[in-house]
Amino acid sequence: MPLILFNKPFDVMCQFSAHERRKTLADYLDIPGIYPAGRLDADSEGLVLLTDDGKLQHRISHPDSKQAKTYIVQVEGLPDDDALARLNGPLDLGDFVTRPCDARRIEAPEWVWERQPPIRQRNTIPTSWIALTLSEGKNRQVRRMTAAVGLPTLRLIRIAVGPFSLATHPVWPGEWREVSAHELDR
């Protein structure tokens, strides 16, 4: 049972079936029978785990499995203590309330690759970076959370899922590597 770590580039659909306008996982991975254990939107980047094992996929992606997911987020504006406290939650997003998470300000990561196309820049509005670690992953949750506290997301990169991270298992956008599923138990 392969477990694949893939660094999904910006503007790539997290699916294998063809898309009329965008690249898909099939443009990068030619491994029969695998599918993503959780997804990233086309406008999000970073770590996606793929497997051919349905039980393992469920174990990775289901919130009850407690596989934390860490994102770094470039936002428009500067997060103050109140915004960070609200992000740490729980935060009411209208149709659901988020679980508590770990949200903190970080310096702009020096190791992050350039995005194509680059994010929009406004001369009068600064940008900053936040790290968020969640134990859940609802549709567009991070973007909705930052917007709810007045910090629209400009760039979103998932850097870790459970014990796997781009720091410990480096892969550049569009690259993948196979790892042992037993590492999930560490």
Salt bridges, closest charged atoms under 4 A:
ASP11 OD1 - ARG22 NE 2.60
GLU20 OE2 - ARG21 NH1 3.18
ASP41 OD2 - ARG140 NH1 2.96
ASP43 OD2 - ARG140 NH2 3.21
ASP43 OD1 - ARG143 NH2 3.68
GLU45 OE2 - ARG155 NE 2.71
ASP64 OD2 - HIS62 ND1 3.66
ASP64 OD1 - ARG99 NH2 3.86
GLU76 OE2 - ARG120 NH2 3.06
GLU76 OE2 - ARG122 NE 3.62
ASP81 OD1 - ARG105 NH2 3.08
ASP95 OD1 - ARG144 NH2 2.57
ASP102 OD2 - ARG104 NE 3.69
GLU183 OE1 - HIS169 NE2 2.98
ASP185 OD1 - ARG59 NH2 2.26
